[in-house]
C-alpha cells in the first residue's frame, strides 16, 4: 500500500485539473481559464507594516500589474514561454507554467496604499505595506498600585 501525503490541497487540485485538461483538452469554464497559474506568496506581519513577497521567476517587470487597495493586493501578469529549442535539442521535462496569472491577497488590517514600497529583483517581488495608524498595535500602561485609582492611565504610546 502506498501512502501519499497531501501538503497543499490547492496545488493538488490544480495538478488534477491540469491532468484532466491534458486528457480531455481545454474543457474548462471561463472562470478557471482566466489565470493559467498562480505565483506563490508570503505575507509577514512586522508590527507597523506587512511585507508581501511574491515569487515570479521568469516574469519581466513590464509584464506585471500590481494594484493595492486599503485591504487587498492584486498581482497579475504573464509569464511568456521561451523560444522553441533547436531541432536536435529535446526538452525532456518542463514543469513550468506559462501564460497569464492573477493572485489576490486579502490583508488582515488596512494599509496606507499611497505609501507602498515595491522592489522587484531576480524574479522576487517584495511589497512593503505600512498599516494605517489605527491598525497598529498600541501599548497601554496599566497601574498596579494598591490605591483605588483607575486601572488604565490616560496616556497611550504606539508600539
N, C-alpha and C positions, 0 to 999 in steps of 0.2 A: 504494500500500500504506500502510495506517495503522499507525503504531507506537504502542502504548499501554503506558505504564509502570504497573506494579503496585507501589504503595508499601507497602500493608499487606494481606497476604493474608486476614486475618481480616475486615477491612472488606469486601473484595471478595466473600468467601464469604457474608457476611451480606446484601450487596446482591443477590447472585444468589438467595439463599433468599427474600428479600422479593419479588423479581420472580416467582419460581415460585409463591409463595403468592398473589400477585395474580392469576395466570393460573388456578391450579387451586383456589383457595380455601384454607381452613385445613386442609391435609392433612399437617401436621407432627406429629411424635411428641410425646409429653408432655414429654420432656426438652428439646426445643427451645422449647416454648411456656411454660416456667416463667418465662423472662425475655424481655420483648419487645425490650429493647435493653440495652446496657451502656455506662456512662459511661467517658470517657477518664480515665486515672490517670497520675500521675507520681511515681516513688519516687526520692528522693535520699538518699545516704549522707553524713551530715555528721560522721563520726567517732564521736562518742558517742551519736548518735541518727539515726533515719531520719525524713524528712519525706515524708509521703504526701499528695499533692494530688489531689483528685477534682473534676472539672468537672461540675456538676449544675445547669445553667441551667434555670430554671422549676420546680425541685423545692423544696417547702417543707420546713423543718426538721422539722415534725411528721410528714412522710411518710417520714422517714429512719430506718433502723435500722443502727447501727454496732456491730459486735462485734469485739473484739481478743483473740486468744489469744497465747500466747508466740511463735508463728511465723507467724500468719496474721491478716489483716484481712478481715472480711466487711462489705460495704456493700450494703444492699438498700433498696428503697423503691418509690415510684410517682411518675411524672410524669403529672398529670391533664391531659386535653385541655381547652383553653379553651372557654368557652361558644360556642354556634353564633353565627355572624355574622348580621346582619340580611339580609333578603331581597334588597335592592338592592345589597348588597356581595358581591363574589365573591372567594373565595380562589383565587388563580391558581396558587400553588405553596406547598406546606408539606412540607418535608423533615424536620421534627422528629418524632422517635419518641416516642410516648406509651405509657403503661402501666407495668407493673412492670419492675424491673431488679434485677440481682444481680451484684456484682463481688467476686471472691475474689482477694486478693493474697497470695502466699506471700512471706514475708520471708527474706532470706538469713541473718540471725542472729536469735537470740532477743531479745525485748524485754520490758521490765517493763510488762506490760499494766495494772497497777494505777496507773501514773503517766503514762498517755497524756493529752495535752492536745489538745482539739478546738476548732477555730474555723471557723464557717460564716458567710460573708458574701458577698452578691451571687452566690449560686449556686456558690461555690467552697468546698469542704470541705478543711481542712488539718488533718492529724493529725501531731502530734509524738510520735514513738515512741522513748523512751530505751532504749538497748541494756542488756542485763544486764551487770554488771561484767566477767564472764568473757569476753564477746564484744568488749569494747572493745580497741582497739589498745594494746599496751603497748610501751614503749621499754626496751630492754636496752642498757646501756653495755658496750662491748667494749674490752678492754685491748689496745693495740697496742705495748706496751713490748718492749724487747729481752730481757727476762728470760724465764725458762721458767715464768712464772706462768700460771695458768689463763686462758683467753681471756675467759671471762664472769665478771663480778663478781656478787656475791650480790644487790645491790640492784636492784630493778625500780621504774620510775616509770611511771605512767599517762600516755598522750599527752594 
